[in-house]
Amino acid sequence: MNYRGTFSSENIEKAISNVYNFADQVTPERQTCIRVKLIMDELLLTCRDAMGETAAFTITLTYRQGDIRIILETEGDEFDPMQNASPLLLRLLQDTAVESVWSRSKGINTTKLVVPVCNTLKKNLKLSWKYTEGQRGTFVLAVLSQLVGIGLKIAIPVLSAQVIVNLEAGIFEELLLLAAVLFVVLVVTDLAAFISNRSYNKVYNRTLSNLEKDLVNGILKITNGCVDEKGAGLFIQRLTVDTNTLAIGLDTLADLTSQIFNYLGILAAILLVCPPIFMIVLALLTIQSFIEIKRANKMKKDDRIYREANESFTGFVAEMVNGSRDVKLLHNEDNFRSELENRIDDANNKRMYMQNRGWKYRMARLEIGEAGYFMFIVILALLTKAEQIDSAQAIILFTYYTQLGSPAVLLLGQFLEFIKGFNLSAERVYALLENTEFPKESFGTRHLDEIKGAFRFENVSFAYKNANPLVRPHMVLKQLNMEIPAGQMTAIVGRSGSGKTTVFNLMSMLYKASSGVVFLDGENIRELDRETIRSNIAVVSQNPYIFHLSIRDNLKIVKPDMTEEEMHRACRMACIDEEICNMEEGYDTLIGEGGANLSGGQRQRLAIARNFLRDFRVLLMDEATSALDNITQSKIQETLSNLRKTHTIIIIAHRLSTILDADKIIYLDDGKVLDEGTHQEMMQRCAPYRELYSSEIHAMEMSDHI
């Protein structure tokens, strides 16, 4: 695909539109298409600023081996746009892993970009093969059995044709021999099909299992910012639908190939019986196949659009299930139902559009097939009347054409359609595992055998990633400087939105600072390995997620080899052991999804107990006791007071009355430290802290009065 023009605004806009449409044809990732569009926009604007609006350019687009190749040629003075690229262009090139090469020859500047967007069928089959580990011997057996079946299926039509000829000619001795041979061939063919299908089923199960495990592991490594941006629907669809398509790929392709060879055997039989008829049949099949190929190509784009709409629907269903209580309590069922119905209609309408457009091509192919069927009968009749073929040959040819005709073309469509769907699923799975659009968490390599828990923030700024790279993100933390000593209880307070939870996210490496450095025991936290950080830092949030398992299994997730004593001890420390023992099934009580059948305080305490099973050194509590009554809160405080003798405890406090004895209180305001000190010191010199504390005391007095 080529586009020529000058650097006028209109031409640039058309060029960018063409590039986007081209990318949209070859990649299922909408985000990649947008990035390619933005790259070209920045690149062309950079060239225009340097060369002027009247300078001419040519864009050549090709797709090869899973990459979009863009060649931008500009006329005029020597100019390398990559040496003058804007910060946005450089970031886009890095995020999309684009290779760029600039050269100049005969007065033409040539910039070549290679954008990796998806995989070829060969790469996708290799990806599928990777996950057959453990069943490759079985796969070889399946292939060999299928090859035997394919060879025999090619022979069956030829033998059948000879049977009819001998039957018509009355050569009964050869007929009986052919019948016996045909019987043996059919039995062996069935046996080969049984062995291959049974073997492929074993390969499919192992492949699907390995693939799902790897994809789950890959999803767990994806950064939290990316998970927040993409939503649950995308991951659910790819983990269920796409993995199944990829796992069954080798089996399905082998099966479809086997059927294609069966039809090739029929064609070979027609060629042996009557070459002129073979040419007519081949012409009819070619026309129908061309239409079927066009339909399959259209299906790829339509299927991608439908899957994206279905991901949106699936994600919203997940939110509906998880948030059903809040929806009901907000008395917002109608609005929620309306939004869900809109997404259902959108997904179904896109599916219907895909199917309707596919049927337009099918109808064209079917009508040509029906016309060909009529023509074939007429031609057979004319040839028989002219005695160019006898009645036996006519019967054979008619029988074979009815077996071949539309079924063969339909099989071709199924084959092409599956390849398109297989490639699309492979690209979507591969994107989760390897694509820069789904960045993975990264840690350093330095390991600390034991940490104390001293944190230092040095000029730390942070902004949560915006889905649109053109929109400037809001800075949550702004040049934050603070120190949290080891072996003490430190409280972080401030109004909503001041950055308290973000501080915890940076401490636990759920996110990384946009700028500045977070130090742990004097070490840059980015240089520490996963084990050092995640095994030593325990986090309890205000709304912890409790899994749809028994209480015992929820605790076992943290420590599978825990003893009964360890389990009870952790729950006693969290002040929930007695309540669990009073339940009808005790620790084997099944918890509803998200802890639905537990109170808010019970969920918080179970989450605290879950962390007490770990051998942590630092405990981060993000308003983790906000749902507790005063008596239970007091008991938890006593536990924490005992822990701080050997651990570092950092608390985000909603109730200031719970942190009065903290060794240090830090007040955050708009992403910066406003003041710090003990409770008494803060009451004396920090007006916002004093105001928060006074409002809490007033609220408690009003509550007591009521």
ZARO-162714 format. One line per 8 residues: their letters; for each residue x, y, z of C-alpha. Coordinates in Angstrom, 2 decimals. Each point is the difference from the previous one (the first is absolute). Example, Ala and Ser with C-alpha at 12.3 -4.5 7.8 and 13.67 -1.06 7.14 Angstrom:
% residues 2
as> 12.30/-4.50/7.80 | 1.37/3.44/-0.66
//
This chain:
% residues 706
mnyrgtfs> 0.00/0.00/0.00 | 1.38/3.42/-1.00 | -0.96/3.58/0.74 | 1.52/3.15/-1.50 | -0.52/3.64/0.93 | 1.47/3.15/1.47 | 0.26/0.94/3.66 | -3.25/1.96/0.01
seniekai> -2.35/-0.59/2.92 | -2.54/-1.68/-2.27 | 2.52/-2.41/-1.52 | 1.48/-0.86/3.38 | -3.46/-0.77/1.32 | -0.75/-2.28/-2.98 | 3.36/-1.74/0.30 | -0.52/-0.68/3.70
snvynfad> -3.50/-1.33/-0.70 | 1.41/-2.38/-2.62 | 2.70/-1.23/2.38 | -2.57/-0.61/2.74 | -2.33/-1.90/-2.36 | 2.89/-2.13/-1.21 | 1.06/-0.84/3.56 | -3.61/-0.76/0.89
qvtperqt> -0.08/-2.62/-2.75 | 2.96/-1.98/1.32 | -0.05/0.26/3.80 | -2.70/-0.78/2.59 | 1.47/2.46/2.51 | -1.85/3.32/-0.14 | 2.61/1.59/2.23 | 2.74/-0.94/-2.45
cirvklim> -1.97/1.58/-2.85 | -0.35/3.20/2.01 | 3.73/0.03/0.79 | 0.91/-0.52/-3.67 | -2.31/2.87/-0.89 | 1.59/2.27/2.62 | 3.51/-0.98/-1.14 | -0.79/0.99/-3.58
dellltcr> -1.68/3.20/1.15 | 3.06/1.06/2.00 | 2.39/-1.13/-2.74 | -1.76/1.93/-2.78 | -0.38/3.13/2.13 | 3.72/-0.15/0.87 | 0.86/-0.18/-3.71 | -2.41/2.82/-0.87
damgetaa> 1.48/2.31/2.63 | 3.46/-0.57/-1.47 | -0.79/-0.18/-3.73 | -3.11/2.14/-0.48 | -3.54/-0.74/-1.18 | 0.91/-0.08/-3.73 | 2.55/-2.81/0.33 | -1.15/-3.33/-1.45
ftitltyr> -0.08/-3.36/1.73 | -0.88/-3.60/-0.82 | -1.16/-2.65/2.47 | 0.27/-3.69/-0.89 | -1.74/-2.53/2.24 | 0.58/-3.75/-0.05 | -0.75/-2.87/2.33 | 2.60/-2.74/0.24
qgdiriil> 0.70/-2.75/2.54 | -2.16/1.52/2.71 | 1.38/3.55/-0.36 | -1.35/3.21/-1.52 | 2.76/1.55/-2.09 | -0.30/3.73/-0.62 | 2.30/1.81/-2.41 | -0.18/3.81/0.06
etegdefd> 1.86/1.72/-2.87 | 0.39/3.79/0.00 | 1.48/2.28/-2.62 | 2.25/2.95/0.86 | 2.90/0.74/2.27 | 1.62/-2.67/2.12 | -2.15/-0.59/3.07 | -0.13/-2.90/2.47
pmqnaspl> -3.30/0.27/1.94 | 1.25/-2.43/2.65 | 2.77/2.40/0.98 | -2.62/2.71/0.48 | -2.79/-2.14/1.47 | -2.29/1.43/2.67 | -0.08/-1.61/3.48 | -3.46/-1.40/-0.82
llrllqdt> 1.26/-1.63/-3.20 | 2.97/-1.54/1.80 | -2.28/-1.39/2.70 | -2.42/-1.42/-2.56 | 2.84/-1.65/-1.91 | 1.30/-1.55/3.21 | -3.42/-1.16/1.26 | -0.86/-1.62/-3.32
avesvwsr> 3.50/-1.52/-0.45 | 0.38/1.61/-3.43 | 3.24/-0.45/-1.95 | 0.98/3.10/-1.98 | 2.69/0.53/-2.66 | 0.74/3.24/-1.89 | 1.99/0.32/-3.22 | 0.48/2.46/-2.86
skginttk> 0.58/-0.73/-3.67 | -0.35/2.11/-3.17 | -1.51/2.92/1.87 | -2.66/-2.16/1.74 | -0.23/-0.43/3.79 | -1.27/-3.47/0.84 | -1.29/-0.93/3.45 | -0.88/-3.67/0.49
lvvpvcnt> -2.12/-1.10/2.96 | -0.69/-3.61/0.97 | -2.97/-0.32/2.37 | -0.46/-3.47/1.55 | -3.74/-0.52/0.25 | -0.80/-3.68/-0.23 | 1.28/-3.43/-0.98 | -0.03/-2.02/-3.20
lkknlkls> -1.79/-3.35/-0.17 | 3.39/-1.72/0.25 | 0.85/1.88/3.20 | -3.45/-0.65/1.41 | 0.30/-3.72/-0.66 | 3.41/0.05/1.70 | -1.63/1.77/2.96 | -2.65/-2.72/0.16
wkytegqr> 2.67/-2.71/-0.35 | 1.87/1.46/2.97 | -2.90/-0.91/2.27 | -0.25/-3.64/-1.14 | 2.93/-0.86/2.28 | -0.62/-3.34/1.66 | -2.18/-1.33/-2.83 | 2.21/0.41/-3.05
gtfvlavl> 0.41/-3.74/-0.47 | -3.79/-0.28/0.03 | -0.17/2.82/-2.53 | 2.40/-1.82/-2.33 | -2.18/-3.12/0.29 | -3.06/2.09/-0.84 | 1.69/1.51/-3.06 | 1.25/-3.38/-1.28
sqlvgigl> -3.47/-1.51/0.44 | -1.53/2.92/-1.82 | 2.50/-0.25/-2.86 | -0.97/-3.64/-0.42 | -3.65/1.04/0.00 | 0.68/2.78/-2.55 | 1.75/-2.40/-2.35 | -2.83/-2.49/0.23
kiaipvls> -2.65/2.70/-0.47 | 1.67/1.00/-3.25 | -0.17/-3.64/-1.13 | -3.65/-0.55/1.00 | -1.59/2.10/-2.81 | 2.24/-1.63/-2.62 | -0.89/-3.50/1.24 | -3.69/0.93/0.17
aqvivnle> 0.10/1.24/-3.59 | 1.57/-3.27/-1.14 | -2.68/-1.96/1.86 | -2.74/1.82/-1.93 | 1.81/-0.54/-3.32 | 0.42/-3.73/0.65 | -3.58/-0.25/1.18 | -1.23/1.61/-3.22
agifeell> 2.31/-2.21/-2.10 | -0.97/-3.17/1.88 | 3.57/-0.92/0.96 | -1.00/-1.72/3.23 | 3.33/-1.68/0.88 | 1.86/3.32/0.11 | -3.05/1.57/1.66 | 0.17/-2.39/2.95
llaavlfv> 3.74/0.60/0.39 | -0.53/3.77/-0.11 | -2.83/-0.28/2.53 | 2.28/-1.90/2.38 | 2.80/2.53/-0.44 | -2.45/2.88/0.48 | -1.32/-1.65/3.18 | 3.51/-0.30/1.46
vlvvtdla> 0.83/3.58/-0.97 | -3.17/1.32/1.65 | 0.65/-1.97/3.22 | 3.61/1.19/0.20 | -1.15/3.56/-0.75 | -2.49/-0.13/2.88 | 2.64/-1.47/2.32 | 2.48/2.72/-0.97
afisnrsy> -2.67/2.67/0.66 | -0.74/-1.52/3.43 | 3.69/-0.03/0.99 | 0.67/3.52/-1.30 | -3.11/1.52/1.63 | 0.72/-1.67/3.34 | 3.62/1.16/-0.14 | -0.90/3.54/-1.04
nkvynrtl> -2.44/0.20/2.91 | 2.81/-0.82/2.44 | 2.24/2.59/-1.66 | -2.80/2.59/0.16 | -0.56/-0.52/3.72 | 3.70/0.36/0.82 | 0.44/2.97/-2.33 | -3.00/1.82/1.45
snlekdlv> 1.15/-0.68/3.56 | 3.56/1.19/-0.67 | -1.22/3.05/-1.89 | -2.49/1.07/2.65 | 2.60/-0.41/2.76 | 2.54/2.08/-1.92 | -2.56/2.67/-0.83 | -1.15/0.25/3.63
ngilkitn> 3.63/0.37/1.02 | 0.47/2.65/-2.68 | -3.09/1.93/1.09 | 1.19/0.02/3.61 | 3.25/1.61/-1.18 | -1.72/2.80/-1.90 | 0.32/3.38/1.67 | -2.95/1.20/2.07
gcvdekga> -0.29/3.14/-2.09 | -0.55/-2.10/-3.13 | -2.56/-2.24/1.75 | -1.89/3.09/1.21 | 0.04/1.47/-3.50 | -1.10/-3.13/-1.91 | -2.72/-1.33/2.30 | -0.90/-3.57/0.97
glfiqrlt> -2.00/-0.88/-3.13 | 3.05/0.00/-2.27 | 1.92/-2.42/2.20 | -2.99/-2.31/0.57 | -0.70/-0.30/-3.73 | 3.60/-0.72/-0.90 | 0.47/-2.46/2.84 | -3.09/-2.01/-0.98
vdtntlai> -0.99/0.42/-3.67 | 3.37/0.73/-1.61 | 1.98/-2.63/1.90 | -2.52/-2.65/-1.08 | 0.31/1.03/-3.66 | 3.79/-0.08/0.21 | 0.10/-3.34/1.81 | -2.26/-1.72/-2.50
gldtladl> 1.86/1.54/-2.93 | 2.33/-2.87/-0.91 | -2.81/-2.55/0.24 | -2.47/2.05/-2.05 | 2.48/0.95/-2.69 | 1.05/-3.63/-0.38 | -3.62/-1.12/-0.19 | -0.94/2.65/-2.58
tsqifnyl> 3.11/-0.83/-2.02 | -1.01/-3.66/0.05 | -3.42/0.87/-1.40 | 1.56/2.20/-2.68 | 2.16/-2.93/-1.13 | -3.13/-2.11/-0.15 | -1.48/2.47/-2.49 | 3.29/0.05/-1.92
gilaaill> -0.38/-3.77/-0.31 | -3.45/0.51/-1.53 | 1.45/2.54/-2.44 | 2.69/-2.52/-0.93 | -2.68/-2.61/-0.64 | -1.92/2.40/-2.28 | 3.21/0.76/-1.88 | 0.59/-3.73/-0.59
vcppifmi> -3.57/-0.59/-1.19 | -0.41/3.09/-2.24 | 2.61/2.79/-0.32 | -2.37/2.50/-1.76 | -2.53/-0.27/2.83 | 2.89/0.48/2.46 | 0.81/3.37/-1.61 | -3.64/1.12/0.26
vlalltiq> -0.23/-1.06/3.66 | 3.30/1.74/0.76 | -1.24/3.26/-1.56 | -3.25/-0.09/2.01 | 1.85/-0.72/3.24 | 2.52/2.79/-0.67 | -2.76/2.61/-0.39 | -1.75/-1.14/3.17
sfieikra> 3.29/-0.20/1.89 | 0.85/3.60/-0.95 | -3.31/1.18/1.50 | 0.60/-2.07/3.13 | 3.50/1.47/0.43 | -1.49/3.52/-0.24 | -2.55/-0.92/2.68 | 2.70/-1.38/2.31
nkmkkddr> 2.08/3.19/-0.37 | -3.00/2.15/0.93 | -0.69/-2.27/2.95 | 3.37/0.74/1.60 | -0.71/3.71/0.44 | -3.64/-0.56/0.99 | 0.98/-2.69/2.51 | 2.54/2.31/1.63
iyreanes> -2.63/2.74/0.38 | -2.45/-2.50/1.47 | 2.55/-1.36/2.48 | 0.81/3.49/1.25 | -3.71/0.68/0.56 | -0.33/-3.37/1.74 | 2.95/0.83/2.27 | -1.78/3.21/1.00
ftgfvaem> -3.14/-1.99/0.78 | 1.89/-2.70/1.92 | 1.87/2.58/2.07 | -3.23/1.75/0.92 | -1.57/-3.33/0.99 | 2.96/-0.61/2.35 | -0.57/3.44/1.53 | -3.72/-0.75/0.32
vngsrdvk> 0.70/-3.22/1.91 | 2.65/1.56/2.26 | -1.94/3.20/0.61 | -3.56/-1.35/0.09 | -0.48/0.93/3.66 | 0.96/3.61/-0.57 | -2.18/0.19/-3.10 | -3.01/-1.15/2.00
llhnednf> 0.73/2.22/2.99 | 0.44/3.01/-2.28 | -3.39/-0.86/-1.51 | 1.75/0.25/-3.34 | -1.18/-3.24/-1.60 | -1.76/1.75/-2.89 | 3.03/2.04/-1.05 | 2.31/-2.96/0.39
rselenri> -2.39/-2.26/-1.89 | -0.29/2.57/-2.76 | 3.79/0.23/-0.39 | 0.30/-3.79/0.02 | -2.77/-0.34/-2.60 | 1.75/2.57/-2.20 | 3.22/-2.00/0.13 | -1.88/-3.25/-0.67
ddannkrm> -1.75/1.59/-2.98 | 3.28/1.46/-1.27 | 1.80/-3.36/0.16 | -2.92/-1.90/-1.54 | -0.51/2.61/-2.72 | 3.66/-0.24/-0.96 | -0.26/-3.77/-0.08 | -3.16/0.22/-2.12
ymqnrgwk> 1.71/2.45/-2.38 | 2.93/-2.40/-0.30 | -2.33/-2.94/-0.71 | -2.20/1.94/-2.43 | 2.96/1.23/-2.03 | 1.37/-3.53/-0.02 | -3.34/-1.30/-1.31 | 0.08/2.46/-2.92
yrmarlei> 3.18/-1.66/-1.20 | -1.40/-3.44/0.78 | -3.10/0.71/-2.06 | 2.12/1.09/-2.97 | 2.07/-3.15/0.32 | -3.08/-2.22/0.40 | -1.75/1.45/-3.05 | 3.09/-0.53/-2.13
geagyfmf> 0.15/-3.53/1.37 | -3.66/-0.65/-0.88 | 0.52/1.36/-3.51 | 3.09/-2.19/-0.33 | -2.00/-3.02/1.19 | -2.56/0.60/-2.74 | 2.73/0.51/-2.62 | 1.77/-3.16/1.12
ivilallt> -3.12/-2.14/-0.50 | -0.59/1.52/-3.45 | 3.63/-0.64/-1.02 | -0.14/-3.60/1.24 | -3.19/-0.54/-1.96 | 1.51/1.44/-3.18 | 3.21/-2.02/0.33 | -1.95/-3.20/0.66
kaeqidsa> -2.28/0.64/-2.97 | 3.06/0.63/-2.21 | 1.43/-3.31/1.35 | 3.17/1.73/1.17 | -0.55/-1.55/3.43 | -2.10/-3.01/0.96 | -2.73/-0.09/2.63 | 2.29/-1.52/2.64
qaiilfty> 2.46/2.85/-0.37 | -2.88/2.49/0.13 | -1.26/-1.54/3.25 | 3.50/0.12/1.49 | 0.55/3.63/-1.01 | -3.43/1.06/1.23 | 0.50/-1.78/3.34 | 3.41/1.55/0.51
ytqlgspa> -1.13/3.50/-0.92 | -2.84/-0.16/2.54 | 2.59/-1.04/2.62 | 2.41/2.70/-1.12 | -1.75/3.24/-1.16 | -1.31/2.12/2.88 | 1.35/-2.22/2.83 | 3.57/0.47/-1.24
vlllgqfl> -0.35/3.78/-0.28 | -1.71/0.13/3.39 | 2.91/-1.94/1.46 | 2.42/2.46/-1.56 | -1.94/2.83/1.65 | 0.11/-1.80/3.34 | 3.73/-0.55/-0.44 | 0.69/3.67/-0.81
efikgfnl> -2.39/1.20/2.69 | 1.67/-2.16/2.61 | 3.46/1.20/-1.02 | -1.17/3.62/0.33 | -1.54/-0.72/3.41 | 3.01/-2.05/1.07 | 2.39/2.81/-0.96 | -2.20/2.56/1.73
saervyal> -0.13/-2.06/3.21 | 3.75/-0.65/-0.15 | 0.68/3.72/-0.42 | -2.24/0.86/2.94 | 1.61/-2.64/2.24 | 3.51/0.87/-1.17 | -0.72/3.68/0.69 | -0.70/-0.78/3.67
lentefpk> 3.22/-2.00/0.27 | 2.41/2.10/-2.05 | -1.49/3.25/-1.38 | 1.23/3.29/1.46 | -3.65/1.06/0.14 | -0.27/-2.27/3.05 | 3.14/0.92/1.95 | 1.16/-2.39/2.69
esfgtrhl> 1.14/0.81/3.50 | 3.75/0.32/0.23 | 2.26/-0.25/3.01 | 3.70/0.31/0.60 | 2.47/-2.78/0.70 | 1.36/1.03/3.40 | -1.15/-2.28/2.82 | -0.05/0.88/3.70
deikgafr> -0.21/-2.95/2.38 | -1.56/2.16/2.69 | -1.48/3.48/-0.04 | -0.78/2.37/2.86 | -2.63/2.12/-1.74 | 1.42/3.53/-0.18 | -1.48/1.91/-2.96 | 1.18/3.27/-1.49
fenvsfay> -1.74/1.95/-2.77 | 2.33/2.33/-1.87 | -1.65/2.48/-2.41 | -2.63/-2.58/-0.93 | -2.69/0.93/-2.48 | -2.65/-2.32/-1.34 | -2.94/0.07/-2.41 | -2.26/-2.90/-0.92
knanplvr> 0.30/-0.83/-3.69 | -2.58/1.53/-2.31 | -1.40/-2.20/-2.77 | 0.38/2.89/-2.45 | 3.70/0.90/-0.35 | -0.97/3.50/-1.19 | -1.73/0.85/3.29 | 2.31/1.25/2.73
phmvlkql> -0.39/-2.23/3.08 | -0.88/1.45/3.40 | 2.92/-0.06/2.44 | -1.09/-1.68/3.23 | 3.36/0.39/1.75 | 2.09/3.13/-0.61 | 3.68/-0.02/0.91 | -0.81/-1.89/3.19
nmeipagq> 2.75/-0.20/2.61 | -0.48/-1.96/3.21 | 1.60/-2.63/2.22 | -1.63/-2.91/1.82 | 2.22/-1.54/2.69 | 0.35/-3.75/0.49 | -1.33/-1.76/3.09 | -2.63/2.63/0.75
mtaivgrs> -3.67/0.70/-0.62 | -0.47/2.78/-2.52 | -3.38/1.40/-0.96 | -0.78/1.78/-3.27 | -3.03/2.28/0.08 | -1.60/2.58/-2.24 | -3.19/0.77/-1.84 | -1.30/-2.21/-2.84
gsgkttvf> 2.10/0.28/-3.14 | 3.12/1.18/1.79 | 2.01/-3.04/-1.22 | 0.01/-2.29/3.04 | -0.90/-3.24/-1.79 | 2.33/0.89/-2.87 | 2.87/0.10/2.50 | -0.86/-3.58/0.99
nlmsmlyk> -0.18/-1.03/-3.66 | 3.55/1.27/-0.52 | 1.28/-1.67/3.18 | -1.35/-3.39/-1.10 | 1.13/0.53/-3.63 | -3.51/-0.31/-1.39 | 0.96/3.16/-1.86 | 3.29/1.78/-0.65
assgvvfl> 0.76/3.64/0.60 | -0.26/2.23/-3.07 | 3.08/1.81/1.25 | 2.13/0.04/3.12 | 1.10/-2.99/2.06 | -1.59/-2.12/2.71 | 2.60/-1.54/2.31 | -0.47/-3.09/2.18
dgenirel> 2.69/-0.37/2.66 | 2.15/2.37/-2.04 | -0.39/-2.04/-3.22 | -1.79/1.25/-3.11 | -3.19/-2.08/0.07 | 0.14/-0.42/-3.80 | 3.26/-1.92/0.34 | -1.42/-2.55/2.48
dretirsn> -1.39/-3.31/-1.20 | -3.61/-1.14/0.32 | 0.76/-2.35/2.90 | 1.57/2.75/2.12 | -2.99/2.30/-0.41 | -3.05/-2.22/-0.19 | 1.04/-2.55/2.64 | 0.91/2.64/2.59
iavvsqnp> -2.80/2.54/-0.50 | -3.56/-0.91/1.01 | -2.88/2.23/-1.07 | -3.52/0.04/1.43 | -2.42/2.27/-1.86 | -3.26/1.58/1.12 | -2.02/-2.28/-2.29 | 2.04/-3.22/-0.24
yifhlsir> -1.06/-2.62/-2.52 | -1.14/-3.24/1.61 | -0.12/-2.97/-2.36 | -3.02/-2.23/-0.62 | 1.52/-2.80/2.06 | -0.24/-1.30/3.54 | 1.61/2.05/2.78 | 2.67/-2.67/0.33
dnlkivkp> 0.79/0.12/-3.74 | 0.10/3.80/0.04 | 2.74/-0.28/2.61 | 1.76/-2.85/-1.82 | 0.45/2.23/-3.04 | 2.63/1.84/2.02 | 1.57/-3.04/1.63 | -1.02/-3.38/-1.47
dmteeemh> 1.91/-1.96/2.68 | -1.41/1.86/3.00 | -0.73/-2.02/3.11 | -3.24/0.19/1.99 | 1.83/1.84/2.76 | 1.43/2.57/-2.41 | -3.45/0.57/-1.48 | -1.67/0.52/3.38
racrmaci> 2.86/2.18/1.25 | -0.23/2.34/-3.00 | -3.76/0.29/0.41 | 0.31/0.62/3.75 | 2.43/2.84/-0.70 | -2.58/1.42/-2.44 | -2.79/-0.44/2.58 | -2.15/-2.25/-2.23
deeicnme> 0.80/-3.56/1.18 | -2.90/-0.16/2.45 | -2.53/1.19/-2.57 | 1.19/-2.56/-2.55 | -0.19/-2.84/2.55 | -3.60/1.01/0.80 | -1.01/-0.38/-3.65 | -1.85/-3.23/-0.82
egydtlig> 2.82/-1.36/-2.19 | 2.82/1.87/1.73 | 3.07/0.49/-2.14 | -1.61/-2.04/-2.78 | -2.74/2.61/-0.44 | -0.30/0.92/-3.66 | 0.33/3.74/-0.61 | -2.08/1.65/-2.68
egganlsg> 1.78/1.70/-2.90 | 1.87/3.04/1.25 | -0.91/-0.94/3.59 | -3.71/0.64/-0.60 | -1.17/-1.91/3.11 | 2.48/1.73/2.32 | -0.33/3.42/1.58 | 2.40/2.77/-0.97
gqrqrlai> 1.84/-0.40/3.27 | 0.28/-3.77/-0.42 | 1.43/0.40/-3.50 | 2.59/2.46/1.31 | 0.99/-2.24/2.89 | 0.19/-3.11/-2.21 | 2.28/1.96/-2.33 | 2.13/1.03/2.98
arnflrdf> 0.19/-3.64/1.14 | 0.96/-1.03/-3.53 | 2.99/2.33/0.16 | 0.93/-1.07/3.54 | 0.74/-3.45/-1.45 | 2.81/1.56/-2.02 | 3.52/0.61/1.22 | -0.07/3.71/-0.82
rvllmdea> 2.14/2.85/1.31 | -2.14/2.95/-1.07 | -3.76/0.31/0.46 | -1.90/2.56/-2.07 | -3.56/0.55/1.22 | -2.13/2.13/-2.32 | -2.94/0.92/2.26 | -0.15/-3.74/0.64
tsaldnit> -1.93/0.31/3.29 | -2.53/2.63/-1.06 | -2.92/-2.45/0.26 | 0.82/-1.22/3.53 | -1.81/0.92/3.19 | 1.93/1.81/2.71 | 0.57/-3.09/2.17 | 1.33/-2.13/-2.87
qskiqetl> 1.99/2.97/-1.26 | 1.63/0.30/3.42 | 0.99/-3.68/-0.05 | 1.49/0.34/-3.48 | 1.90/3.07/1.17 | 1.46/-2.02/2.85 | 1.16/-2.67/-2.49 | 1.59/2.67/-2.19
snlrktht> 1.72/1.57/3.00 | 1.60/-3.34/0.79 | 1.01/-0.45/-3.66 | 1.73/3.34/-0.31 | 2.67/-1.18/2.38 | 1.35/-2.21/-2.79 | -1.74/1.34/-3.14 | -0.53/3.24/-1.87
iiiiahrl> -3.67/0.93/-0.05 | -1.39/2.71/-2.28 | -3.65/0.93/0.26 | -2.27/2.12/-2.14 | -2.47/1.15/2.59 | -3.63/0.95/-0.49 | -0.64/0.30/3.73 | 2.69/2.17/1.54
stildadk> -0.89/-1.33/3.44 | 1.63/-3.32/-1.00 | 3.43/1.52/-0.62 | 0.43/2.24/3.02 | 2.93/-2.09/1.26 | 1.73/-0.23/-3.40 | 3.71/0.78/0.13 | -0.41/2.30/-2.98
iiylddgk> -2.92/1.54/-1.85 | 0.43/1.36/-3.56 | -2.63/2.34/-1.41 | -0.27/-0.05/-3.81 | -1.63/2.82/-1.92 | -0.27/0.04/-3.80 | 2.81/-2.52/-0.46 | 2.47/1.69/2.39
vldegthq> 0.92/-0.23/3.67 | -1.63/2.89/1.81 | 1.28/-0.90/3.47 | 1.14/-2.94/2.13 | 0.49/-0.81/3.67 | -1.73/-1.61/2.95 | -3.69/0.56/0.68 | 0.75/2.71/2.54
emmqrcap> 2.41/1.78/-2.35 | -2.45/-0.15/-2.88 | -2.83/1.36/2.14 | 2.16/2.96/0.91 | 1.30/1.05/-3.41 | -2.01/-1.71/-2.81 | -3.36/1.71/-0.43 | -1.44/-2.47/-2.58
yrelysse> 0.87/-2.93/2.28 | -1.55/1.78/2.95 | -3.12/0.69/-2.06 | -0.31/-3.68/-1.01 | 0.42/-1.17/3.58 | -2.49/2.55/1.34 | -2.61/-0.99/-2.59 | 0.43/-3.66/1.01
ihamemsd> -0.43/0.79/3.70 | -3.08/2.03/-0.84 | -1.43/-2.88/-2.04 | 0.62/-2.43/2.86 | -1.71/2.33/2.47 | -3.00/0.35/-2.28 | -0.16/-3.78/-0.36 | 0.09/-0.48/3.78
hi> -2.71/2.62/0.37 | -2.25/-1.79/-2.47
//
